[in-house]
């Protein structure tokens, strides 16, 4: 059977299903082809399940120190099976929500493996999708006027460091653990690695992080990296930077895995129950028929223009498969822009420097715009305001007063160049900074916004005042 649609989306993750909803809103006949489950990596193997586990870890960690709040909770223990059950309940609930959105929008969903065909009897252009089913059902042919590739990404690994799912794992396997290891070595100190380090430490797992760069979170502002490393060490995480992992040294013996890393000119051995490899993500472009199109790849990622059109102008690509920021909220907006371009509207391209980035560790971190180093490298004469949570009443009430907010502004224009946060609930606070960036606000305008007291948001107002040396509660 062959069916024609205005838009077919290959991949039903966050970018894909949001694009489908927007296409339906614009009156375009729409279909989604998804080989696994709607919601994709973010819902089933990324954002949502990992944050559910992080929340359980945070509650467990807080409960163990409840006496600080005057709450006596003796013999606090952890039932990891219930932690996993709660995670799955949240995932299942959201999955039903996405399925409902498809039904509401009258969006057809094909649950099978989609492959792009070249020009054929179905269409003179490449892009027809062959949907292959695992249950023996005859293949479907889905013929789009426009195709959006939203096939996402998967965990990358190091050459020679083979993932066996037992001793060497990625975040995919870690999310499915039935029990916690006693010890864990994490290869990679980027966002995902640090979230897992924080979570496992809060679950009382002994954690070591091996990071190749000279600091963890190497793409974040150095002040945030240093504070994160200090606070992780405070909770018992061992952080080794400048560590080149030697994949060929991997050994498994009597339930323990050992690997060596070159550090300061010496090969040092690190042992644990498991090794978690967290060194970035690779695009899912294999096996989907890219070779049957004129779509161009660069280091495995699909090349597009600012409206996400590929070299085949009727084929678009969005989300992790095109590289870039590889964030769910970015993929969603890329999908909206692609669909609006298809519909003949005039969408504004994304200004990626105005997109917030979040790290859901404990403490959290969040940022938007340029780091202080980047701003100086780009020739800006900067002024910086920094304010600690230790002077914020609500942070003391929460019992979480570590961290700070740092604002970087252009000295000559007062333009906001970057905002960087580490501390309690900063992944929520960063949205004010994101709005300020979109509205091209200055530090003066943030400082003159009256922030309610007592709230954590006061830290942003004080940091904005601190840019001019006018912080009220600063030392």
DAWO-V534055 format. One record per backbone hydrogen bond with DSSP energy under -0.5 kcal/mol. CO is the residue of the C=O (numbers start at 0). NH is the residue of the N-H. Records with the same first field share a line. If there is no record, write none. Layout:
BEGIN
CO: NH / NH
END
This chain:
BEGIN
0: 140
2: 142
4: 144
5: 145
6: 30
7: 9 / 147
8: 10 / 32
9: 149
11: 38
12: 16
13: 17
14: 18
15: 19
16: 20
17: 21
18: 22
19: 23
20: 24
21: 25
22: 27
23: 26
28: 5 / 6
29: 107
30: 8
31: 33 / 109
32: 10
33: 111
36: 39
38: 13 / 42
39: 43
40: 44
41: 45 / 47
45: 49
46: 50
47: 51
48: 52
49: 53
50: 54
51: 55
52: 56
53: 57
54: 58
55: 59
56: 60
57: 61
58: 62
59: 63
60: 64
61: 64
62: 65
64: 67
65: 68 / 70
66: 69
69: 71
70: 72
71: 73
77: 79
78: 81 / 82
79: 83
80: 84
81: 85
82: 86
83: 87
84: 88
85: 89
86: 90
87: 91
88: 92
89: 93
90: 94
91: 95
92: 96
93: 97
94: 98
95: 99
96: 100
97: 101
98: 102
99: 103
100: 104
101: 106
102: 105
105: 107
107: 31
108: 110
109: 33 / 111
111: 113
112: 131
114: 129
116: 126
122: 119
124: 127
127: 116 / 129
128: 130 / 141
129: 114 / 131
130: 139
131: 112
132: 135
136: 132
139: 130
140: 2 / 142
141: 128 / 143
142: 4
145: 7
146: 148 / 315
147: 9 / 149
148: 317
149: 12
151: 283
153: 281
155: 278
157: 160
159: 161
161: 163
166: 168 / 274
167: 163 / 164
168: 276
169: 173
170: 174
172: 175
173: 176
181: 205
182: 272 / 273
183: 185 / 207
184: 186 / 275
185: 187 / 209
186: 277
188: 216
189: 193
190: 194
191: 195
192: 196
193: 197
194: 198
195: 199
196: 200
197: 201
198: 202
199: 204
200: 203
204: 206
205: 183
206: 237
207: 185
208: 210 / 239
209: 187
210: 241 / 242
212: 241
216: 219
220: 223 / 224
221: 225
222: 226
223: 227
224: 228
225: 229
226: 230
227: 231
228: 232
229: 233
230: 234
231: 234 / 236
232: 235
236: 238
237: 208 / 239
238: 240
239: 210
241: 243 / 263
242: 244
243: 261
244: 246
245: 248 / 259
246: 249
250: 257
252: 255
255: 252
256: 271
257: 250
258: 269
259: 245
260: 262 / 267
261: 243
262: 265
265: 262 / 267
267: 260
269: 258
271: 256
273: 184
274: 168 / 276
275: 186 / 277
277: 189
279: 155
281: 153
282: 284
284: 287
287: 115
288: 291
289: 292
295: 302
297: 300
300: 297
304: 307
307: 316
308: 304
310: 312
311: 309 / 314
313: 146 / 315
314: 309
315: 148
317: 320
318: 321
319: 322
320: 301
322: 325
326: 330
327: 331
328: 332
329: 333
330: 334
331: 335
332: 336
333: 337
334: 338
335: 339
336: 340
337: 341
338: 342
339: 344
340: 343
349: 351
350: 353
351: 354
352: 368
356: 366
358: 364
363: 422
364: 358
365: 420
366: 356
367: 418
370: 374
371: 375
372: 376
373: 377
374: 379
375: 378
379: 381
380: 410
382: 408
384: 406
386: 404
387: 390
388: 391
390: 392
391: 394 / 395
392: 396
393: 397
394: 398 / 399
402: 388
403: 421
404: 386
405: 419
406: 384
407: 416 / 417
408: 382 / 410
409: 413
413: 442
414: 409 / 416
416: 369
417: 407
418: 367
419: 405
420: 365
421: 403
422: 363 / 425
424: 427 / 428
425: 429
427: 430
428: 431 / 432
429: 433
430: 434
431: 435
432: 436
433: 437
434: 438
435: 440
436: 439
440: 415
441: 445
442: 446
443: 447
445: 448
447: 449
448: 450
454: 457
455: 458
456: 459 / 460
457: 461
458: 462
459: 463
460: 464
461: 465
462: 466
463: 466 / 467
464: 467 / 469
465: 468
END
